[in-house]
Amino acid sequence: MKVKSSSVPSKEIILIDDGSTDGSRELIKSRIEPAIDKVIYHDKNKGKGAAIREGIACATGDVVIIQDADLEYDPREYETLIQPILEGKADVVCGSRFVGGDSHRVLYFWHYVGNKFITLISNMLTNLNLTDLECCYKAYKREIIQKIKICENGFDSEPEIIAKIAKLGCRIYEVGISYSGRTYTEGKKITWRDGIQALWTILRYNLLP
């Protein structure tokens, strides 16, 4: 996003097709690509971390938001997400599904427990008090997020970024957001293995050189 002098943001849209095989690429080329700023195509699936790494490197706006294509997070809440940055209070804003916001679909208990556990471990090592580490809705000042070298290619890029942002001493805010999660039959991909990987990532980037 680029913030105009009138404080009304204009959008810079960068789309990453991470090796899709379901016809999305053809749809993007025929109907979407002409209407947005930039499209990056991966010949094979490289993972979420790899996709956002490339998108962040291309960004030129003042604020960067990562938007998953499954729309579990509502783009109508961009204004809520970036408001602390626009007010000059924050460098990074993290969305949280657990501190208010709008409606939330009720889903998996053990996902909730796992998220709370890895959030606790991350907070212990970063000395932050986040409530929802694995929430994918975050906004960053571009100069902040482009300072960070994102090494992880999968979902574990989320705890990696938080660990590195904490070390920079950034001003971090948290805002409540809505959430329309998917079931596994609807295409949800994350599993307990991703939780184990996230835990290792937290330990690695907070404790190891």
Phi, psi and omega in degrees: 000142174249126183269118179282168180298334179279001181069014175262112185291143168254152188258136167250116186255121176242120184252132178247117172265106188270063176071039182296148180230013186253015181095357180298321183298318180295320178295318179300313183294324185274329189235335189254317186307318181295342187259357183237174190283319184203142174235134175243128180252129172262134179292333176218164180291122181253346180107160184298316181300318178296321180294312182289331176301315180290320180296317180297321181297332182272345188293142178236355182284179181281327183231138180246128174239136175265123180243114175289145184287343183283353176061030169296334176250140192269117179299342178291352180260012177305316183300318177298319185293321186267353186304315178299330176288316180298329180279359178077017183262337190227152170259331181222138175235126180255129172285151177222134176275001189240008181233041178108224185083198183264213185291152180226127175289136180274123182226237198272123179298315185288334171297317179299314180297315180298317179297316180297323181293311182288332174295318178300313181297316178299314180298322179299324185269334179264346186062034172257171177232047176295154177253348188209074184305318188273005173295129184276352182271105179220149176238140183228142163299135186300319183293337178283307185291332178282350173285338188270130173270110180273116185263326185282143184262346185253205179296339182288000172296335180297304178294332176298312181298317180298318179300318183284327176292320178299322180291336177281348181072032182290155171279114185247129174243160177230136179231148178284138179227163173276169183207126177241076186291159178255155171272172178294326178291338178269000173115006180297140188250332189291140182227180179299332178297324177294327176296317178296317179296321179297319179298315177299320180296319178301313181295318184297311188274349175259334186248331183266152179299000000 
